[in-house]
Amino acid sequence: QVQLVESGGGLVQPGGSLRLSCAASGSIFSINRMGWYRQAPGKESELVAKITSGGNTNYIDSVMGRFTISRDNAKKTVYLQMNSLKPEDTANYYCNVEVSGSWSDYRYLDLWGQGTLVTVSS
């Protein structure tokens, strides 16, 4: 009933930039928090950045000043602008969105995107 579709991953050289997008579609009543996680090979998943419905943002220290999370509520889309990319940013990136609808009795539930691979390498 609700789908998250990610795009924007790929191969980039160190120092380069990428912008990830995650669009929600379907029977959506409201969207609360939106965020991006990543998981590198052999490592645990970590929350990279999140943005509240009011626009407040949080980042992990390792991406502070390089990544920017934003959202377009009209388009039900969250973005992650990634600049000055480093090899250690290589990972699968997943969007995570708190969504409510009649299908959830209007309670917020966590939904996940399918993941998009970001590879930073020369």
Residue pairs with C-beta under 8 A, 6 or more apart in sequence:
1 26
1 27
1 101
1 103
2 24
2 25
2 26
2 27
2 28
2 99
2 101
2 103
2 111
3 24
3 25
3 26
4 22
4 23
4 24
4 95
4 97
4 111
4 112
4 113
4 114
5 22
5 23
5 25
5 113
5 114
6 20
6 21
6 22
6 93
6 94
6 95
6 113
6 114
6 115
6 116
7 20
7 21
7 22
7 116
8 18
8 19
8 20
8 21
8 80
8 116
9 18
9 20
9 93
9 116
9 117
9 118
10 18
10 117
10 118
10 119
11 119
11 121
12 18
12 85
12 118
12 119
12 120
13 120
13 121
13 122
14 85
14 86
14 87
14 120
14 121
14 122
15 84
15 85
16 85
16 120
17 81
17 82
17 83
17 84
17 85
18 82
18 85
18 118
19 79
19 80
19 81
19 82
20 36
20 79
20 80
20 82
20 93
20 95
20 116
20 118
21 77
21 78
21 79
22 34
22 36
22 77
22 78
22 79
22 95
22 97
22 113
23 75
23 76
23 77
24 31
24 76
24 77
24 97
24 99
24 111
25 76
26 101
27 101
27 102
27 103
28 76
28 99
28 100
28 101
29 100
29 101
29 102
29 106
30 99
30 100
30 101
30 106
30 108
31 53
31 73
31 76
31 97
31 98
31 99
31 100
32 52
32 53
32 98
32 99
32 100
32 108
33 50
33 51
33 52
33 53
33 97
33 98
34 50
34 51
34 69
34 71
34 78
34 95
34 96
34 97
34 98
35 47
35 48
35 49
35 50
35 51
35 69
35 78
35 95
35 96
35 97
36 47
36 48
36 49
36 50
36 69
36 78
36 80
36 93
36 94
36 95
36 96
37 45
37 46
37 47
37 48
37 93
37 94
37 95
37 96
38 45
38 46
38 48
38 89
38 91
38 92
38 93
38 94
38 118
39 45
39 46
39 91
39 92
39 94
40 88
40 90
40 91
40 92
41 91
43 91
45 94
46 60
47 60
48 59
48 60
48 63
48 67
48 80
48 93
49 57
49 58
49 59
49 60
49 63
49 67
49 69
49 80
50 57
50 58
50 69
51 57
51 69
51 70
51 71
51 78
53 73
55 71
57 69
59 67
59 69
62 88
63 82
63 89
66 82
66 83
66 84
66 85
67 80
67 81
67 82
67 83
68 80
68 81
68 83
69 78
69 79
69 80
69 81
70 78
70 79
70 81
71 77
71 78
71 79
72 79
78 95
78 97
80 93
82 89
82 118
85 118
85 120
86 120
87 120
87 121
88 120
89 118
89 120
90 118
90 119
90 120
90 121
91 117
91 118
92 115
92 116
92 117
92 118
93 115
93 116
93 117
93 118
94 112
94 113
94 114
94 115
94 116
95 112
95 113
96 110
96 111
96 112
96 113
97 110
97 111
97 113
98 108
98 109
98 110
98 111
99 108
99 109
99 111
100 106
100 107
100 108
100 109
